[in-house]
Amino acid sequence: MGMIARATHGHARRTFLRAVALAAAGAALPLRSAPVRARVVVVGGGFAGAGCAMALRARDPSIAVTLVDPDADYVSGPMSNAVLAGWRSIGSITVTRSGLARAGVRVVGERVRAVDAAARTVALAGGTDLRYDRLVVAPGIRFLWGKPQGYDEAASRRMPHAWIAGRQTELLAAQLRAMDDGGVVAISVPSGLMRCPPGPYERASAIAAWLRQHKPRSKVLILDANNHFPRQQIFEDAWKKHYPGMVEWIASTEGGAVERVDVDKSTLYTSRGAQRPAVANIIPPQAPGQIALDAGLASGHGWCPVTAASFESALVEHVHVIGDACIAGAMPKSASAAHSQALHCADAIVALLAGREPATAEFDSVCYSLLAQHDALSIHARFAVENGEIRSLPLPSPTRAASPQEEATLAERWYRQIVADSFGV
């Protein structure tokens, strides 16, 4: 630095100014590396939507890809429980969309007002219409407010769900830090399909880890509307090992389902009676994001059916649904599954736009749960399309790492990789 010869200084300055001017001009226009052959609009910028947009640009630069999401940054659900434990900051799980722009994806920071499938247009809240040849809808989840009774959006500001990461994560973390030692943290788990089924039990582990260090007389109470949960034995063994006597799980048959909340009295009601915890974390039942419902993509059971070969909606032509919102056979609602769907969907769209049938694909999924700062478990799965349905495949080998520490290291490595693959950062 600072070692440029005097004779070349003027030339370097002119070159620099030309580069700045070109960069400014390029920033005002969509990035294109080939003549536009087709237009794909992606609604939703999480692991599914962003991953699909990145894959489309990589597979065929002649496809103009526009991603629509009102949030400038994305706060990831994976690793958000680590924020509650103090192992991560909220900034460490906040991802910018700059990598998408560098890949040639046009990023539009608006909300979608409506989808006109007949005209193949997406109407934005700001008044602009986007035309598409193929539309990808990856809206994530919305909450079914009123379940439990009394739990609405206003109540979530006092009894946080923290199931969409960001401000709610920070609110729950703040309540944990403000509670008195000896208090109870209650986690209410809903029944039915939900995002990240092991997540509530990872959360119980993360909260117990923080309490053990800072408020050791406190405890975590899991009030569950289910009678079992994924990898239950491993979780319970870890609780006994790391947090003896601090975590209690109550199944639905034992009166664990929360039926009603009274926010003003800080009280939860189950068939066992009233519970008044110091901190209440209410995870409500879930359904696809509102735009999926408004666009006619959701069926009677509330989620979005798709064809396994392409993730095209079973209800609306030329629209694909990926991620938590879709029903994808045996695949779970996890970030890893969503990203795997995104890659296959991108391949299918490229084929369909070229007049070809989508190729048969296999899918992978892995869900990591932190049991302690240096202990984790993973749930691996493989899937394939058979007779028009996505079915589970047997795993080739055991999936538990050699040690808990190695599993935790693999969890961190997986997280960095999926963020890079989905967002280009």
ChimeraX attribute file (.defattr): number of C-alpha atoms within 10 A of each C-alpha:
attribute: neighborCount
match mode: 1-to-1
recipient: residues
	/A:1	3
	/A:2	4
	/A:3	5
	/A:4	9
	/A:5	8
	/A:6	8
	/A:7	8
	/A:8	9
	/A:9	11
	/A:10	11
	/A:11	11
	/A:12	12
	/A:13	11
	/A:14	11
	/A:15	12
	/A:16	12
	/A:17	12
	/A:18	12
	/A:19	12
	/A:20	12
	/A:21	12
	/A:22	11
	/A:23	11
	/A:24	11
	/A:25	10
	/A:26	12
	/A:27	12
	/A:28	8
	/A:29	9
	/A:30	15
	/A:31	17
	/A:32	18
	/A:33	13
	/A:34	11
	/A:35	10
	/A:36	12
	/A:37	13
	/A:38	17
	/A:39	18
	/A:40	21
	/A:41	25
	/A:42	29
	/A:43	28
	/A:44	25
	/A:45	28
	/A:46	26
	/A:47	31
	/A:48	32
	/A:49	31
	/A:50	31
	/A:51	27
	/A:52	33
	/A:53	33
	/A:54	26
	/A:55	21
	/A:56	26
	/A:57	20
	/A:58	14
	/A:59	13
	/A:60	16
	/A:61	21
	/A:62	17
	/A:63	25
	/A:64	25
	/A:65	29
	/A:66	23
	/A:67	24
	/A:68	24
	/A:69	22
	/A:70	15
	/A:71	15
	/A:72	15
	/A:73	15
	/A:74	19
	/A:75	22
	/A:76	20
	/A:77	22
	/A:78	19
	/A:79	24
	/A:80	27
	/A:81	26
	/A:82	24
	/A:83	21
	/A:84	27
	/A:85	23
	/A:86	15
	/A:87	15
	/A:88	14
	/A:89	15
	/A:90	19
	/A:91	10
	/A:92	12
	/A:93	22
	/A:94	15
	/A:95	19
	/A:96	15
	/A:97	19
	/A:98	15
	/A:99	18
	/A:100	23
	/A:101	18
	/A:102	15
	/A:103	20
	/A:104	21
	/A:105	27
	/A:106	20
	/A:107	22
	/A:108	15
	/A:109	14
	/A:110	17
	/A:111	17
	/A:112	20
	/A:113	16
	/A:114	16
	/A:115	21
	/A:116	12
	/A:117	17
	/A:118	9
	/A:119	10
	/A:120	18
	/A:121	19
	/A:122	22
	/A:123	17
	/A:124	18
	/A:125	13
	/A:126	10
	/A:127	9
	/A:128	13
	/A:129	17
	/A:130	16
	/A:131	16
	/A:132	22
	/A:133	17
	/A:134	24
	/A:135	26
	/A:136	28
	/A:137	28
	/A:138	29
	/A:139	25
	/A:140	27
	/A:141	21
	/A:142	16
	/A:143	19
	/A:144	15
	/A:145	17
	/A:146	15
	/A:147	19
	/A:148	21
	/A:149	13
	/A:150	16
	/A:151	21
	/A:152	18
	/A:153	15
	/A:154	12
	/A:155	18
	/A:156	20
	/A:157	14
	/A:158	18
	/A:159	24
	/A:160	23
	/A:161	23
	/A:162	22
	/A:163	22
	/A:164	18
	/A:165	21
	/A:166	18
	/A:167	14
	/A:168	18
	/A:169	21
	/A:170	18
	/A:171	18
	/A:172	22
	/A:173	20
	/A:174	12
	/A:175	18
	/A:176	24
	/A:177	14
	/A:178	11
	/A:179	15
	/A:180	13
	/A:181	16
	/A:182	13
	/A:183	19
	/A:184	22
	/A:185	25
	/A:186	22
	/A:187	24
	/A:188	23
	/A:189	26
	/A:190	23
	/A:191	15
	/A:192	11
	/A:193	15
	/A:194	22
	/A:195	21
	/A:196	17
	/A:197	19
	/A:198	19
	/A:199	24
	/A:200	22
	/A:201	25
	/A:202	22
	/A:203	21
	/A:204	28
	/A:205	29
	/A:206	24
	/A:207	24
	/A:208	28
	/A:209	25
	/A:210	20
	/A:211	24
	/A:212	16
	/A:213	10
	/A:214	13
	/A:215	18
	/A:216	16
	/A:217	15
	/A:218	20
	/A:219	25
	/A:220	24
	/A:221	20
	/A:222	22
	/A:223	25
	/A:224	24
	/A:225	22
	/A:226	16
	/A:227	14
	/A:228	13
	/A:229	14
	/A:230	12
	/A:231	13
	/A:232	12
	/A:233	11
	/A:234	12
	/A:235	22
	/A:236	18
	/A:237	13
	/A:238	18
	/A:239	22
	/A:240	12
	/A:241	10
	/A:242	16
	/A:243	20
	/A:244	15
	/A:245	13
	/A:246	21
	/A:247	21
	/A:248	16
	/A:249	18
	/A:250	17
	/A:251	18
	/A:252	20
	/A:253	12
	/A:254	15
	/A:255	17
	/A:256	23
	/A:257	26
	/A:258	26
	/A:259	17
	/A:260	17
	/A:261	26
	/A:262	16
	/A:263	18
	/A:264	8
	/A:265	8
	/A:266	15
	/A:267	16
	/A:268	24
	/A:269	19
	/A:270	18
	/A:271	13
	/A:272	11
	/A:273	9
	/A:274	14
	/A:275	18
	/A:276	17
	/A:277	18
	/A:278	19
	/A:279	22
	/A:280	27
	/A:281	22
	/A:282	25
	/A:283	23
	/A:284	22
	/A:285	20
	/A:286	24
	/A:287	24
	/A:288	24
	/A:289	20
	/A:290	15
	/A:291	22
	/A:292	26
	/A:293	16
	/A:294	12
	/A:295	17
	/A:296	14
	/A:297	25
	/A:298	27
	/A:299	14
	/A:300	7
	/A:301	8
	/A:302	16
	/A:303	21
	/A:304	25
	/A:305	24
	/A:306	24
	/A:307	19
	/A:308	25
	/A:309	20
	/A:310	24
	/A:311	25
	/A:312	24
	/A:313	23
	/A:314	18
	/A:315	16
	/A:316	15
	/A:317	14
	/A:318	18
	/A:319	25
	/A:320	28
	/A:321	33
	/A:322	33
	/A:323	32
	/A:324	30
	/A:325	30
	/A:326	28
	/A:327	24
	/A:328	24
	/A:329	18
	/A:330	15
	/A:331	23
	/A:332	22
	/A:333	22
	/A:334	25
	/A:335	24
	/A:336	24
	/A:337	25
	/A:338	29
	/A:339	26
	/A:340	21
	/A:341	30
	/A:342	30
	/A:343	21
	/A:344	24
	/A:345	28
	/A:346	26
	/A:347	20
	/A:348	24
	/A:349	27
	/A:350	20
	/A:351	15
	/A:352	15
	/A:353	15
	/A:354	11
	/A:355	9
	/A:356	11
	/A:357	14
	/A:358	17
	/A:359	12
	/A:360	13
	/A:361	18
	/A:362	16
	/A:363	22
	/A:364	18
	/A:365	20
	/A:366	18
	/A:367	22
	/A:368	24
	/A:369	28
	/A:370	25
	/A:371	26
	/A:372	25
	/A:373	16
	/A:374	13
	/A:375	18
	/A:376	25
	/A:377	27
	/A:378	18
	/A:379	14
	/A:380	15
	/A:381	19
	/A:382	19
	/A:383	21
	/A:384	21
	/A:385	18
	/A:386	13
	/A:387	8
	/A:388	11
	/A:389	16
	/A:390	22
	/A:391	18
	/A:392	18
	/A:393	15
	/A:394	8
	/A:395	11
	/A:396	7
	/A:397	6
	/A:398	7
	/A:399	14
	/A:400	14
	/A:401	15
	/A:402	8
	/A:403	13
	/A:404	18
	/A:405	16
	/A:406	16
	/A:407	22
	/A:408	23
	/A:409	16
	/A:410	17
	/A:411	23
	/A:412	13
	/A:413	11
	/A:414	16
	/A:415	19
	/A:416	13
	/A:417	14
	/A:418	17
	/A:419	18
	/A:420	14
	/A:421	18
	/A:422	25
	/A:423	27
	/A:424	20
	/A:425	16
